[in-house]
Amino acid sequence: MAKNDGYRIWINGELVAEHEATVSVFDSGFVLGDGVWEGVRVAGGRPAFLDAHLDRLTEGAKALFMAEMPERSELVGAVQHVIDGNGLVDDAHLRIMLTRGVRREPYQDPRLVDGGPTLVIIPGHHPVTETALTTPLNLFTVHVRRGAPDVQDPGINSHSKLNCILACIQGAVAGADEALMLDPDGFVATCNSTHFFIVKNGTVMTSDGRYCLGGITRGHVLELCEANDIPHIATTFTLTDVYSAEEAFITGTLSGLKPVGQVDGRTIGSGARGPVTERLQGLYADLLASEAGQ
């Protein structure tokens, strides 16, 4: 379905036309960013790795002490309704959003919520082209740090993304495609919306994960390395390690793996997609095809 035709959006048990899709101005997600969400890729008309995404959604909702979490079967059924109702096959994605629900007043106290949570699922198209998979990205390291879990746990995929938004703004102003963020100790953590990897001395490296979301694609890449005898490690490393790496790439739900050619004006390796990145892209494409039943 073309974007101009309008999508059909799931709101609390109903699939409605895009122009009719509304939530209350008192909804917890709008008033306070009080909720959790997931981005899910659609491949072969199926929601890829849905169980892992719903596990993470449920974990976040439980951490936020959200009441009346929808049953897993209800979430799975809603996702399929959105896919079928919009005729999604490939190059598509879903954003699943679960908020605490509608408050009586626009204040923080969760006890002001009347009724159960608000569930919204928005479809969209996200073509993954050969150009996108081969064109190296330009990253810029920003001053906004990833926080410790006793301030705002980065392991919860919450609606409250202000630090990532501020990082994205600084990266965009610097002319970069994505912002690279450090942890409180100055080690490389993650990007503002994706996970970051380097290849150093033939070893695939990513952060130790303490200051980033438990990325599902990130996890798949590490599993693919393990299964295919590609040296890999999740550990701490510095920007100096990044600047002297042979390759770099990012991972995310919507596009899988993308190469990185520059970080802070330094050319990474040759500046082009490297052989390890290309190999992992192929392995991930096979994994996604298997998930889609192809």
C-alpha positions as CSV (number, residue, x, y, z in Angstrom):
1,M,0.0,0.0,0.0
2,A,1.4,3.4,-1.0
3,K,1.7,6.0,1.8
4,N,-0.7,8.3,0.0
5,D,-3.5,5.7,0.3
6,G,-3.3,6.0,4.1
7,Y,-2.6,3.2,6.5
8,R,-4.9,1.3,8.8
9,I,-3.8,1.7,12.4
10,W,-4.6,-0.5,15.4
11,I,-5.9,1.3,18.5
12,N,-7.1,-0.7,21.4
13,G,-8.7,-3.5,19.5
14,E,-9.8,-1.7,16.4
15,L,-8.2,-1.2,13.0
16,V,-9.1,2.3,11.9
17,A,-8.2,4.6,9.0
18,E,-5.2,6.7,9.5
19,H,-7.2,10.0,9.5
20,E,-9.4,8.5,12.3
21,A,-6.5,7.3,14.4
22,T,-6.4,9.4,17.6
23,V,-5.5,9.0,21.3
24,S,-6.5,11.2,24.2
25,V,-4.5,14.3,25.1
26,F,-4.5,12.8,28.6
27,D,-2.8,9.5,27.4
28,S,0.2,8.7,29.5
29,G,2.4,8.4,26.4
30,F,1.5,11.9,25.2
31,V,1.5,13.6,28.5
32,L,4.7,12.0,30.1
33,G,6.3,9.6,27.6
34,D,5.1,6.9,30.0
35,G,5.1,3.7,27.9
36,V,7.2,1.2,26.0
37,W,7.5,0.4,22.3
38,E,9.0,-1.9,19.7
39,G,9.9,-1.6,16.1
40,V,9.2,-4.9,14.2
41,R,10.3,-5.6,10.6
42,V,7.9,-7.3,8.3
43,A,9.4,-9.9,5.9
44,G,7.4,-12.3,3.7
45,G,4.2,-11.0,5.2
46,R,5.4,-12.0,8.7
47,P,6.6,-10.1,11.7
48,A,10.2,-11.0,12.0
49,F,11.5,-12.2,15.4
50,L,8.2,-11.2,17.0
51,D,8.7,-13.3,20.1
52,A,11.9,-11.6,21.0
53,H,10.3,-8.1,20.5
54,L,7.3,-9.0,22.6
55,D,9.5,-10.4,25.3
56,R,11.3,-7.1,25.5
57,L,8.1,-5.2,25.4
58,T,6.7,-7.3,28.3
59,E,9.9,-6.9,30.3
60,G,9.8,-3.1,29.9
61,A,6.1,-2.9,30.9
62,K,6.8,-5.0,34.0
63,A,9.7,-2.8,34.9
64,L,7.5,0.2,34.6
65,F,4.9,-1.5,36.8
66,M,2.2,-1.2,34.1
67,A,-1.1,-2.8,35.0
68,E,-3.3,-5.0,32.8
69,M,-0.6,-6.0,30.3
70,P,-2.4,-7.4,27.2
71,E,-2.1,-11.2,26.8
72,R,0.6,-12.4,24.4
73,S,-2.1,-13.9,22.1
74,E,-3.8,-10.5,21.9
75,L,-0.6,-8.8,20.9
76,V,0.2,-11.4,18.3
77,G,-3.3,-11.2,16.8
78,A,-3.2,-7.4,16.7
79,V,0.1,-7.5,14.9
80,Q,-1.2,-9.9,12.3
81,H,-4.4,-7.8,11.8
82,V,-2.2,-4.8,11.0
83,I,-0.1,-6.7,8.5
84,D,-3.1,-8.2,6.8
85,G,-5.2,-5.1,6.9
86,N,-2.5,-3.1,5.2
87,G,-1.3,-5.7,2.8
88,L,2.2,-5.6,4.1
89,V,4.7,-8.1,2.6
90,D,8.3,-6.8,2.5
91,D,10.1,-3.5,3.0
92,A,7.7,-2.8,5.8
93,H,7.7,-2.3,9.6
94,L,5.4,-1.9,12.5
95,R,5.7,0.3,15.6
96,I,4.0,-1.3,18.6
97,M,3.3,1.3,21.4
98,L,2.0,0.4,24.8
99,T,1.3,3.2,27.2
100,R,0.1,3.2,30.8
101,G,-3.3,4.5,29.6
102,V,-5.4,7.7,30.0
103,R,-4.9,9.8,33.1
104,R,-7.6,11.8,34.8
105,E,-5.1,14.7,35.2
106,P,-1.8,15.4,33.4
107,Y,0.5,14.5,36.3
108,Q,3.1,11.8,37.0
109,D,1.3,9.7,39.6
110,P,0.3,6.3,37.9
111,R,-2.6,6.1,40.2
112,L,-4.3,8.8,38.2
113,V,-4.8,6.3,35.3
114,D,-8.4,5.2,34.6
115,G,-8.8,1.9,32.9
116,G,-6.1,-0.2,31.2
117,P,-3.2,0.6,28.9
118,T,-3.3,2.0,25.4
119,L,-2.1,-0.2,22.6
120,V,-1.3,1.4,19.2
121,I,0.3,-0.3,16.2
122,I,1.4,1.8,13.3
123,P,2.5,0.3,10.0
124,G,5.0,1.8,7.6
125,H,7.2,1.1,4.6
126,H,11.0,1.1,4.9
127,P,12.7,-0.1,1.7
128,V,16.0,-1.8,2.3
129,T,17.9,-1.1,-1.0
130,E,21.3,-2.3,-2.1
131,T,22.5,1.3,-2.0
132,A,21.5,1.6,1.6
133,L,23.4,-1.6,2.5
134,T,26.6,-0.6,0.7
135,T,26.8,3.2,1.2
136,P,29.0,3.9,4.2
137,L,27.5,6.1,6.9
138,N,29.1,9.1,8.6
139,L,29.0,9.2,12.4
140,F,29.8,11.9,14.9
141,T,30.5,11.5,18.6
142,V,28.2,13.7,20.7
143,H,28.5,15.1,24.2
144,V,25.2,13.5,25.3
145,R,26.1,10.3,27.3
146,R,24.2,7.1,27.8
147,G,23.0,7.1,31.4
148,A,23.3,4.6,34.2
149,P,20.4,2.3,35.0
150,D,19.8,4.1,38.4
151,V,18.9,7.3,36.5
152,Q,17.0,6.0,33.4
153,D,17.7,2.3,32.5
154,P,18.8,2.2,28.9
155,G,17.7,-1.4,28.8
156,I,14.0,-0.3,28.8
157,N,12.7,0.7,25.4
158,S,10.6,3.5,26.8
159,H,8.8,6.4,25.1
160,S,11.1,8.7,27.0
161,K,13.9,9.1,24.4
162,L,15.0,12.7,25.1
163,N,18.7,12.0,25.5
164,C,18.7,10.1,22.2
165,I,16.8,12.9,20.5
166,L,19.3,15.4,21.8
167,A,22.2,13.2,20.6
168,C,20.4,12.9,17.2
169,I,20.1,16.7,17.0
170,Q,23.8,17.3,17.7
171,G,24.8,14.6,15.2
172,A,22.5,16.1,12.5
173,V,23.9,19.6,13.1
174,A,27.4,18.2,12.7
175,G,26.3,16.7,9.3
176,A,26.4,13.1,10.4
177,D,23.9,10.3,9.6
178,E,23.8,9.1,13.2
179,A,25.2,10.1,16.6
180,L,27.7,7.9,18.4
181,M,27.3,8.0,22.1
182,L,29.7,7.2,24.9
183,D,29.0,5.7,28.3
184,P,29.6,7.6,31.6
185,D,33.2,6.3,31.7
186,G,34.0,7.5,28.2
187,F,33.9,4.2,26.4
188,V,31.8,3.7,23.2
189,A,28.3,2.7,24.0
190,T,25.9,2.8,21.1
191,C,24.4,5.1,18.5
192,N,21.3,7.2,19.1
193,S,19.0,4.7,17.4
194,T,21.2,1.8,16.4
195,H,24.0,-0.4,17.8
196,F,27.6,0.1,16.9
197,F,30.3,-2.4,16.0
198,I,33.9,-2.3,14.8
199,V,36.2,-4.9,13.4
200,K,39.6,-4.6,15.0
201,N,42.5,-7.0,14.2
202,G,39.9,-9.3,12.6
203,T,37.7,-9.4,15.6
204,V,34.1,-8.1,15.6
205,M,33.6,-5.9,18.7
206,T,30.6,-4.2,20.2
207,S,30.0,-2.6,23.6
208,D,29.5,-4.7,26.7
209,G,25.9,-3.7,26.7
210,R,25.6,-2.1,30.1
211,Y,24.6,1.2,28.7
212,C,22.4,0.3,25.7
213,L,19.2,-1.4,24.8
214,G,19.4,-5.2,24.5
215,G,19.3,-5.0,20.7
216,I,17.7,-7.9,18.9
217,T,19.6,-7.5,15.7
218,R,22.8,-6.9,17.8
219,G,22.2,-10.2,19.5
220,H,21.6,-12.0,16.1
221,V,24.9,-10.6,14.8
222,L,26.8,-12.0,17.8
223,E,25.0,-15.3,17.4
224,L,25.9,-15.4,13.7
225,C,29.6,-14.7,14.6
226,E,29.5,-17.6,17.0
227,A,27.9,-20.0,14.6
228,N,30.3,-19.1,11.7
229,D,33.6,-19.0,13.6
230,I,34.0,-15.2,13.3
231,P,36.0,-13.9,16.2
232,H,33.9,-11.6,18.3
233,I,33.6,-10.0,21.7
234,A,31.3,-7.7,23.6
235,T,33.6,-5.4,25.7
236,T,34.6,-1.9,26.4
237,F,36.6,0.1,23.8
238,T,37.5,3.7,23.2
239,L,37.3,6.1,20.3
240,T,41.0,5.5,19.6
241,D,40.1,1.9,18.9
242,V,37.3,3.1,16.6
243,Y,39.5,5.4,14.6
244,S,42.1,2.7,14.0
245,A,39.5,-0.1,13.2
246,E,39.5,-1.9,9.9
247,E,35.7,-1.7,9.6
248,A,32.7,-0.4,11.4
249,F,29.0,-1.0,11.0
250,I,25.7,-0.4,12.8
251,T,22.8,-2.7,13.4
252,G,19.0,-2.1,13.7
253,T,15.7,-3.7,13.2
254,L,14.6,-1.9,10.1
255,S,17.8,-2.2,8.0
256,G,19.8,-5.0,9.5
257,L,23.5,-4.1,9.1
258,K,24.9,-0.9,7.5
259,P,28.5,0.0,6.9
260,V,30.2,3.0,8.6
261,G,32.9,4.9,6.6
262,Q,33.7,7.8,8.8
263,V,33.6,8.6,12.5
264,D,34.4,12.2,13.6
265,G,36.1,12.9,10.3
266,R,38.4,9.8,10.5
267,T,38.1,7.4,7.7
268,I,37.5,3.9,9.0
269,G,39.6,1.3,7.1
270,S,39.3,2.0,3.4
271,G,36.1,4.1,4.0
272,A,34.1,1.5,2.1
273,R,32.1,-1.5,3.2
274,G,34.5,-4.1,4.5
275,P,34.6,-7.9,3.9
276,V,33.5,-8.9,7.4
277,T,30.5,-6.4,7.2
278,E,29.5,-7.8,3.8
279,R,29.7,-11.4,5.0
280,L,27.6,-10.6,8.1
281,Q,25.0,-8.8,5.9
282,G,24.7,-12.0,3.8
283,L,24.4,-14.2,6.9
284,Y,21.7,-11.9,8.4
285,A,19.8,-11.8,5.1
286,D,19.7,-15.6,5.2
287,L,18.5,-15.5,8.8
288,L,15.8,-13.1,7.9
289,A,14.7,-15.1,4.9
290,S,14.5,-18.2,7.1
291,E,12.3,-16.2,9.6
292,A,10.1,-15.2,6.7
293,G,9.7,-18.9,5.6
294,Q,11.5,-18.3,2.3
